[in-house]
Amino acid sequence: MNLFQHLQSEKLQHTTRRQFVRDCTTGLGGMWLASQGLANAAGPLKISHDTSAPLQPLSPSFAPKAKRVIYLHMVGAPSQLELFDYKPILKKYDGKDCPQEYLEGQRFAFIQGVPKMLGPQFEFAQHGKSGIWMSDRLPHLAKHADKLCVIKTMQSDQFNHGPAELLIHTGHANLGHPAMGSWVTWGLGSENQNLPGYMVLISGGRFPRVGSSLWGSGYLPSVYQGVQCRPSGDPILNSANPAGVSSDIRRRALDSLKNLNEQTFQEIGDPETVTRIAQYEMAYRMQTSVPETMTIDDEPAHIHEMYGTKPGKESFANNCLLARRLAENGVRYIQLHDWGWDSHGSNQEESIKGGFVKKCESIDKPIAALLTDLDQRGMLEDTLVVWGGEFGRTSMQENRGGGAANSFVGRDHNPNAFTVWMAGGGVKPGISYGETDDMGYHVAKDPVHIRDMHATMLQLMGFDAKRLSFPFQGLDQKLIGVKKAEVIKGILA
């Protein structure tokens, strides 16, 4: 075998079947894909960035309905049966043994044996002209019922928190994949070159279980990862100059570093060197822009009253107000994580009658204020607001260990059916989508997998989820992965 034949052989060994079919010189591969309705598989979108300005705004594939996203994640999975999915028949079964049909073939995190059914723990009523059912735990949000698009039939593949949180934010249950905010920022850039395009706010006293992997950039360039902001001190770590270093000194140091990096680029030609220069420059600009944007002290008194904020402290209310400020300052994707929604009933804080009630009180007024504030500023129509957890809760009371029910009222994990609501950004207002069964445990009509939610959100941002991809490990990687994902057309305005 000569050198040419050896190289040709190596190339063929590294060619996947997908690449062979796609690139076949006769064109038969493309013809076959088209005949199967898979033409998009042969045409991933070409996303091209200026390496010296990686966050410069880019145009989406088609006209978007939403320009930005505010994602409100309730870490631990709030009970849909106590908030949005009203099940009066379940109330009649309260305290009775769970029917076997709900136990056979099911996996639970903690339930064992035959648990008792658990009816809704709070009163429900219909709200607004739309008549959306909501419990009395969210009286302020209930006033916005006609703005909400409530999806009651969300489904997940995962029933443990870490993998489920990864799935709902990255599209995959394992580590190493980009978060949705990274995909969106990579595809669209950002409207403000003085702030990160993707920012994260934490409340509840703890990080989500898998931490920063929920806003990591995975195999996308690191400039597209989420940047976490802190409630006190420097909003972003290391954004301020060290003691004794003036802005002028920092500027001269960066200019010198820029010259060295430019020389390196001329010699080696690595585009990451140019990106690094751009990141240093943005970090310098952030020293002014971040403190201005991340302070809520200058907000008028009526805004503080509306949100229930307490400047200088960690709170979900403060983060909702910051989310509005970040949105109006051009940040593309804003992600809020609020810890404390894992209502197993193993103690008072994890009880539906205890800690759950407190959590509802902590989010009700701020979320209502956020929707009001966005609406009155004309921003809700092109801002997609999303609320939800990583899965739902069971229709039975948890009986950890298989004996009697837990000491406090609680529910186990349920990936089969849970609720997510959206508002603004091109979704139909004032609707409930999908139906669960009489016990609220399984989907009865219009199931929505997390992949479908992701495809729909990307559609609203101006992208076909089947074509937004990044080459990695021999595959055109996507947020929705390789399994079936459909846009939820029934919720599009």
C-alpha positions as CSV (number, residue, x, y, z in Angstrom):
1,M,0.0,0.0,0.0
2,N,1.5,3.4,-1.0
3,L,1.2,6.6,1.0
4,F,-1.9,7.9,-0.9
5,Q,-3.7,4.6,-0.4
6,H,-2.8,4.6,3.3
7,L,-4.2,8.1,3.8
8,Q,-7.3,7.3,1.8
9,S,-7.9,4.2,4.0
10,E,-7.5,6.2,7.2
11,K,-10.0,8.8,5.9
12,L,-12.6,6.1,5.2
13,Q,-12.0,4.6,8.7
14,H,-12.9,7.9,10.2
15,T,-15.9,8.6,8.0
16,T,-19.3,7.8,9.7
17,R,-22.2,6.2,7.8
18,R,-24.1,9.5,8.2
19,Q,-21.3,11.4,6.6
20,F,-20.9,8.9,3.8
21,V,-24.7,9.0,2.9
22,R,-24.7,12.8,3.2
23,D,-21.6,13.4,1.0
24,C,-22.0,10.7,-1.5
25,T,-20.8,12.2,-4.8
26,T,-23.7,10.8,-6.8
27,G,-26.2,12.9,-4.7
28,L,-28.1,9.7,-3.8
29,G,-27.6,10.4,-0.1
30,G,-29.3,13.8,-0.3
31,M,-32.1,12.4,-2.5
32,W,-32.8,9.6,0.0
33,L,-32.8,12.0,3.0
34,A,-35.2,14.3,1.2
35,S,-37.5,11.3,0.3
36,Q,-37.6,10.4,4.0
37,G,-38.4,13.9,5.1
38,L,-34.9,14.3,6.6
39,A,-33.5,16.9,4.3
40,N,-32.6,19.1,7.3
41,A,-30.3,16.4,8.5
42,A,-28.1,17.2,5.5
43,G,-28.1,20.9,6.1
44,P,-27.1,22.1,9.6
45,L,-27.2,25.8,10.0
46,K,-24.0,27.7,9.3
47,I,-23.3,29.9,12.4
48,S,-20.4,32.2,11.7
49,H,-18.9,34.5,14.4
50,D,-16.4,37.3,14.2
51,T,-13.8,35.8,16.5
52,S,-12.8,39.3,17.6
53,A,-16.4,40.0,18.7
54,P,-18.0,36.5,19.5
55,L,-21.1,38.1,21.0
56,Q,-22.0,40.4,18.2
57,P,-25.7,40.0,17.3
58,L,-26.6,37.5,14.6
59,S,-29.8,37.0,12.6
60,P,-31.9,33.9,13.3
61,S,-33.1,31.7,10.5
62,F,-36.5,33.2,10.4
63,A,-38.4,36.0,12.1
64,P,-38.5,35.3,15.8
65,K,-41.4,35.9,18.2
66,A,-39.1,36.2,21.2
67,K,-35.8,38.2,21.5
68,R,-34.8,37.0,24.9
69,V,-35.7,34.4,27.6
70,I,-36.2,34.6,31.3
71,Y,-36.3,31.0,32.7
72,L,-37.5,30.6,36.3
73,H,-36.5,27.2,37.6
74,M,-37.9,26.0,40.9
75,V,-35.2,23.6,42.0
76,G,-36.6,20.4,43.6
77,A,-39.8,20.2,41.5
78,P,-42.9,21.9,42.9
79,S,-46.1,19.9,43.2
80,Q,-48.4,20.6,40.1
81,L,-51.2,19.0,42.1
82,E,-51.1,21.8,44.6
83,L,-50.7,24.7,42.1
84,F,-52.1,24.2,38.6
85,D,-53.4,20.7,37.9
86,Y,-56.7,20.5,39.8
87,K,-58.0,17.0,40.4
88,P,-61.3,16.8,42.4
89,I,-61.6,13.0,41.8
90,L,-58.2,12.6,43.5
91,K,-59.6,14.3,46.6
92,K,-62.3,11.5,46.8
93,Y,-59.5,8.9,46.9
94,D,-57.5,10.7,49.6
95,G,-56.2,8.3,52.2
96,K,-57.1,5.1,50.2
97,D,-54.6,2.5,49.0
98,C,-53.1,3.4,45.7
99,P,-54.5,1.3,42.8
100,Q,-52.0,-1.3,41.5
101,E,-52.2,0.2,38.0
102,Y,-50.3,3.2,39.3
103,L,-47.6,1.1,40.9
104,E,-46.9,-1.7,38.4
105,G,-43.8,-1.1,36.2
106,Q,-43.2,2.3,37.9
107,R,-39.9,3.5,39.4
108,F,-40.0,5.7,42.5
109,A,-37.3,7.6,44.3
110,F,-38.6,6.6,47.8
111,I,-42.1,5.1,47.7
112,Q,-42.2,1.4,48.5
113,G,-45.1,-1.1,49.0
114,V,-48.6,0.3,48.7
115,P,-48.8,4.0,49.5
116,K,-52.0,6.0,50.3
117,M,-53.5,8.4,47.7
118,L,-53.1,12.1,48.6
119,G,-55.8,14.6,47.5
120,P,-55.0,18.2,46.7
121,Q,-54.0,20.1,49.9
122,F,-55.3,23.5,48.9
123,E,-58.4,25.1,47.5
124,F,-58.6,25.7,43.7
125,A,-60.6,28.2,41.6
126,Q,-60.8,29.4,38.0
127,H,-59.2,32.7,37.2
128,G,-59.5,35.3,34.5
129,K,-61.6,35.2,31.4
130,S,-59.7,32.1,30.4
131,G,-60.9,30.2,33.5
132,I,-57.4,28.7,34.2
133,W,-57.4,26.6,37.4
134,M,-55.0,27.8,40.1
135,S,-54.7,27.1,43.8
136,D,-55.0,29.7,46.5
137,R,-51.2,29.5,47.0
138,L,-50.5,31.9,44.2
139,P,-53.1,34.8,44.6
140,H,-50.9,37.4,42.9
141,L,-50.0,35.3,39.9
142,A,-53.7,34.3,39.5
143,K,-54.4,37.9,38.5
144,H,-52.2,37.2,35.4
145,A,-54.0,34.0,34.4
146,D,-55.0,35.4,31.1
147,K,-51.3,35.9,30.3
148,L,-50.3,32.4,31.0
149,C,-49.9,29.4,28.7
150,V,-50.1,26.4,31.2
151,I,-48.7,23.1,29.8
152,K,-50.0,20.4,32.1
153,T,-48.6,17.4,30.3
154,M,-44.8,17.8,30.5
155,Q,-42.8,14.5,30.6
156,S,-39.2,13.7,31.6
157,D,-37.1,10.6,31.2
158,Q,-35.5,11.1,34.6
159,F,-36.8,10.7,38.1
160,N,-33.8,11.9,40.1
161,H,-33.0,15.5,40.5
162,G,-29.5,15.9,39.1
163,P,-30.1,14.1,35.7
164,A,-33.6,15.6,35.5
165,E,-32.2,19.1,36.0
166,L,-29.5,18.5,33.3
167,L,-32.2,17.2,30.9
168,I,-34.4,20.2,31.2
169,H,-31.6,22.7,30.8
170,T,-29.2,20.9,28.5
171,G,-31.4,18.4,26.7
172,H,-29.3,15.5,28.0
173,A,-29.2,13.7,31.4
174,N,-25.4,13.4,31.4
175,L,-22.8,16.0,31.9
176,G,-20.8,17.9,29.2
177,H,-23.5,19.3,27.0
178,P,-24.3,23.0,26.5
179,A,-27.2,24.6,28.3
180,M,-30.0,26.0,26.3
181,G,-28.9,29.5,27.2
182,S,-25.5,28.7,25.6
183,W,-27.2,27.4,22.4
184,V,-29.3,30.5,22.1
185,T,-26.4,32.9,22.8
186,W,-24.2,31.0,20.4
187,G,-26.8,31.2,17.7
188,L,-27.9,34.8,18.2
189,G,-25.1,36.6,20.0
190,S,-26.1,39.4,22.4
191,E,-27.6,42.9,22.1
192,N,-25.2,44.4,24.7
193,Q,-21.5,44.0,24.1
194,N,-20.7,45.2,27.6
195,L,-22.5,42.4,29.4
196,P,-22.4,38.6,29.1
197,G,-25.2,37.3,26.8
198,Y,-26.2,34.6,29.3
199,M,-26.6,35.4,33.0
200,V,-27.6,33.3,36.0
201,L,-29.1,34.3,39.4
202,I,-29.4,32.0,42.4
203,S,-31.7,32.1,45.5
204,G,-32.9,29.7,48.2
205,G,-29.6,29.3,50.0
206,R,-28.2,26.5,47.9
207,F,-26.9,25.7,44.4
208,P,-28.8,23.2,42.2
209,R,-27.4,19.7,42.7
210,V,-25.3,19.6,39.5
211,G,-24.2,23.3,40.0
212,S,-22.8,25.2,37.1
213,S,-23.2,22.4,34.7
214,L,-26.8,23.7,34.3
215,W,-25.4,26.8,32.6
216,G,-22.2,25.4,31.1
217,S,-21.2,25.8,27.5
218,G,-20.2,22.1,27.0
219,Y,-18.4,21.7,23.7
220,L,-19.5,25.2,22.5
221,P,-16.8,28.0,23.0
222,S,-16.6,29.0,26.7
223,V,-17.6,32.6,25.9
224,Y,-21.2,31.3,25.6
225,Q,-21.5,29.8,29.1
226,G,-23.7,31.4,31.7
227,V,-22.2,33.8,34.1
228,Q,-23.4,33.6,37.7
229,C,-24.1,36.9,39.6
230,R,-23.9,37.2,43.3
231,P,-26.3,39.1,45.6
232,S,-23.6,40.9,47.6
233,G,-20.0,42.0,47.1
234,D,-18.8,42.0,43.5
235,P,-21.8,40.9,41.4
236,I,-19.4,38.9,39.3
237,L,-16.2,37.5,40.9
238,N,-13.0,39.2,39.9
239,S,-14.8,41.9,37.9
240,A,-13.4,44.7,40.1
241,N,-9.8,45.9,40.1
242,P,-7.6,44.6,43.0
243,A,-6.7,47.1,45.7
244,G,-4.1,49.6,44.4
245,V,-4.8,48.9,40.7
246,S,-6.5,51.8,39.0
247,S,-8.6,51.7,35.8
248,D,-5.8,53.4,34.0
249,I,-3.2,50.8,35.1
250,R,-5.6,48.0,34.1
251,R,-6.1,49.5,30.7
252,R,-2.4,49.7,30.0
253,A,-1.9,46.1,31.2
254,L,-4.6,44.9,28.8
255,D,-3.2,46.9,25.9
256,S,0.2,45.2,26.5
257,L,-1.5,41.8,26.8
258,K,-3.4,42.5,23.6
259,N,-0.2,43.2,21.7
260,L,1.3,39.9,22.9
261,N,-1.8,38.0,21.9
262,E,-1.9,39.6,18.5
263,Q,1.7,38.6,17.9
264,T,0.9,35.0,19.0
265,F,-2.1,35.0,16.6
266,Q,0.1,36.2,13.7
267,E,2.6,33.4,14.4
268,I,0.2,30.5,15.1
269,G,-3.1,31.6,13.7
270,D,-5.3,30.0,16.4
271,P,-8.7,31.9,16.3
272,E,-9.1,31.2,20.1
273,T,-6.4,33.8,20.6
274,V,-8.5,36.4,19.0
275,T,-11.5,35.3,21.1
276,R,-9.4,35.6,24.2
277,I,-8.6,39.2,23.4
278,A,-12.3,39.9,22.9
279,Q,-13.1,38.3,26.3
280,Y,-10.4,40.5,28.1
281,E,-11.9,43.6,26.5
282,M,-15.4,42.7,27.5
283,A,-14.3,42.0,31.0
284,Y,-12.8,45.5,31.1
285,R,-16.1,47.0,29.9
286,M,-18.0,44.9,32.5
287,Q,-16.2,46.7,35.3
288,T,-18.5,49.7,34.5
289,S,-21.5,48.1,33.1
290,V,-22.0,45.3,35.6
291,P,-22.2,47.4,38.8
292,E,-24.6,49.8,37.0
293,T,-26.9,47.0,35.9
294,M,-26.7,44.8,38.9
295,T,-27.7,47.4,41.5
296,I,-31.4,47.8,42.3
297,D,-30.9,50.7,44.8
298,D,-31.9,53.2,42.2
299,E,-35.3,51.7,41.4
300,P,-38.2,53.8,42.6
301,A,-40.1,52.9,45.8
302,H,-43.2,51.6,44.1
303,I,-41.1,49.1,42.1
304,H,-39.6,47.8,45.3
305,E,-43.0,47.5,46.8
306,M,-44.4,45.7,43.8
307,Y,-41.7,43.1,43.8
308,G,-41.2,42.9,47.6
309,T,-37.4,43.4,47.2
310,K,-34.8,43.8,49.9
311,P,-31.6,45.4,48.4
312,G,-28.4,43.7,49.4
313,K,-29.8,40.4,50.3
314,E,-30.2,37.1,48.5
315,S,-33.8,36.7,47.5
316,F,-36.0,35.5,44.6
317,A,-37.7,38.9,44.6
318,N,-34.4,40.7,44.1
319,N,-33.5,38.3,41.3
320,C,-36.8,38.9,39.5
321,L,-36.1,42.6,39.5
322,L,-32.6,42.0,38.3
323,A,-33.9,39.8,35.6
324,R,-36.0,42.7,34.3
325,R,-33.0,45.0,34.4
326,L,-30.8,42.5,32.6
327,A,-33.5,42.0,30.0
328,E,-33.9,45.7,29.2
329,N,-30.1,46.0,29.0
330,G,-29.9,43.5,26.2
331,V,-28.9,40.2,27.9
332,R,-30.2,37.4,25.7
333,Y,-30.9,34.6,28.3
334,I,-31.5,35.0,32.0
335,Q,-31.8,31.9,34.2
336,L,-33.1,32.0,37.8
337,H,-32.7,29.0,40.1
338,D,-34.7,29.0,43.4
339,W,-33.8,26.1,45.8
340,G,-36.3,24.5,48.2
341,W,-39.1,22.8,46.3
342,D,-38.5,19.1,47.1
343,S,-41.6,18.4,49.1
344,H,-41.1,14.8,50.2
345,G,-42.7,15.3,53.7
346,S,-39.6,14.0,55.5
347,N,-39.5,17.1,57.7
348,Q,-41.3,20.4,58.2
349,E,-39.3,22.3,55.6
350,E,-40.0,19.6,53.0
351,S,-43.7,19.4,53.9
352,I,-46.4,20.6,51.5
353,K,-48.2,22.2,54.5
354,G,-44.9,23.8,55.7
355,G,-41.9,24.6,53.5
356,F,-44.0,24.5,50.4
357,V,-46.3,27.2,51.6
358,K,-43.3,29.4,52.4
359,K,-41.8,28.9,49.0
360,C,-45.1,29.8,47.3
361,E,-45.3,33.0,49.3
362,S,-41.7,33.9,48.3
363,I,-42.3,33.6,44.6
364,D,-45.9,34.7,44.1
365,K,-45.6,38.4,44.4
366,P,-42.2,38.7,42.5
367,I,-43.3,36.7,39.5
368,A,-46.6,38.7,39.2
369,A,-44.5,41.9,39.5
370,L,-42.1,40.7,36.8
371,L,-45.0,40.0,34.4
372,T,-46.6,43.4,35.2
373,D,-43.3,45.2,34.8
374,L,-42.4,43.6,31.5
375,D,-45.9,44.3,30.2
376,Q,-45.9,47.9,31.2
377,R,-42.6,48.5,29.5
378,G,-43.7,46.8,26.3
379,M,-41.2,43.9,26.7
380,L,-43.5,41.0,27.4
381,E,-44.5,40.6,23.8
382,D,-40.9,39.7,22.8
383,T,-39.7,38.2,26.1
384,L,-40.4,34.5,26.7
385,V,-40.9,33.8,30.4
386,V,-40.8,30.2,31.4
387,W,-41.6,28.7,34.9
388,G,-41.3,25.1,36.1
389,G,-39.3,22.4,37.9
390,E,-37.4,19.4,36.6
391,F,-40.3,16.9,37.0
392,G,-43.6,16.6,39.0
393,R,-44.9,15.0,42.1
394,T,-46.8,11.7,42.7
395,S,-50.6,11.4,43.3
396,M,-49.7,9.3,46.4
397,Q,-48.3,10.4,49.7
398,E,-44.7,9.4,50.1
399,N,-44.1,6.4,52.5
400,R,-40.4,6.3,52.7
401,G,-39.3,2.8,53.7
402,G,-42.6,1.2,52.7
403,G,-44.4,1.6,56.0
404,A,-46.8,4.3,57.0
405,A,-46.9,7.7,55.4
406,N,-44.1,10.2,56.2
407,S,-44.6,12.2,59.4
408,F,-45.3,15.3,57.3
409,V,-47.4,15.6,54.1
410,G,-45.4,15.1,51.0
411,R,-45.2,13.6,47.5
412,D,-42.5,11.6,45.7
413,H,-41.0,12.4,42.3
414,N,-43.1,11.9,39.2
415,P,-41.6,12.2,35.7
416,N,-44.8,11.1,34.0
417,A,-46.7,14.4,34.1
418,F,-45.8,17.8,35.4
419,T,-46.6,21.5,34.7
420,V,-44.6,24.2,33.0
421,W,-46.1,27.6,32.1
422,M,-44.9,30.2,29.6
423,A,-45.9,33.8,29.0
424,G,-45.2,36.4,26.4
425,G,-42.7,35.8,23.5
426,G,-45.1,34.3,21.0
427,V,-47.1,31.8,23.0
428,K,-50.9,31.9,23.3
429,P,-52.1,33.7,26.4
430,G,-54.8,32.3,28.7
431,I,-54.7,28.7,27.7
432,S,-54.2,25.3,29.4
433,Y,-52.6,22.8,27.1
434,G,-52.9,19.0,27.5
435,E,-54.8,16.9,30.1
436,T,-53.7,14.4,32.7
437,D,-55.7,11.5,34.0
438,D,-58.2,11.8,36.9
439,M,-55.4,11.2,39.4
440,G,-53.0,13.6,37.8
441,Y,-50.4,10.9,37.5
442,H,-50.2,10.1,33.8
443,V,-50.8,12.1,30.6
444,A,-54.2,11.5,29.1
445,K,-54.0,13.9,26.1
446,D,-51.3,15.9,24.3
447,P,-48.0,14.7,25.9
448,V,-45.1,17.2,25.7
449,H,-41.6,15.8,26.2
450,I,-38.8,18.2,27.3
451,R,-37.4,17.9,23.8
452,D,-40.6,19.2,22.4
453,M,-40.4,22.2,24.8
454,H,-36.9,22.9,23.7
455,A,-37.8,22.7,20.0
456,T,-40.7,25.1,20.7
457,M,-38.5,27.6,22.5
458,L,-35.9,27.6,19.7
459,Q,-38.7,28.0,17.2
460,L,-39.9,31.1,19.1
461,M,-36.3,32.4,19.0
462,G,-36.1,32.0,15.2
463,F,-34.4,28.6,14.9
464,D,-35.3,25.1,13.6
465,A,-34.1,22.9,16.5
466,K,-33.3,20.1,14.0
467,R,-30.8,22.3,12.2
468,L,-29.2,24.2,15.0
469,S,-26.2,22.0,15.6
470,F,-22.5,21.9,16.4
471,P,-20.0,19.3,15.2
472,F,-18.5,17.3,18.0
473,Q,-17.3,13.7,18.3
474,G,-18.3,12.9,14.8
475,L,-21.9,14.0,15.2
476,D,-23.9,17.2,14.6
477,Q,-24.8,17.7,18.2
478,K,-28.1,19.4,19.0
479,L,-30.0,20.6,22.0
480,I,-32.8,18.1,21.2
481,G,-30.4,15.2,20.6
482,V,-31.2,12.6,18.1
483,K,-34.6,11.5,19.3
484,K,-38.0,12.8,18.0
485,A,-38.8,16.4,19.0
486,E,-41.8,18.4,17.7
487,V,-42.8,22.0,18.0
488,I,-45.9,22.4,20.2
489,K,-48.0,24.1,17.5
490,G,-51.0,24.3,19.8
491,I,-49.4,26.9,22.1
492,L,-48.0,29.2,19.4
493,A,-49.8,32.5,19.0
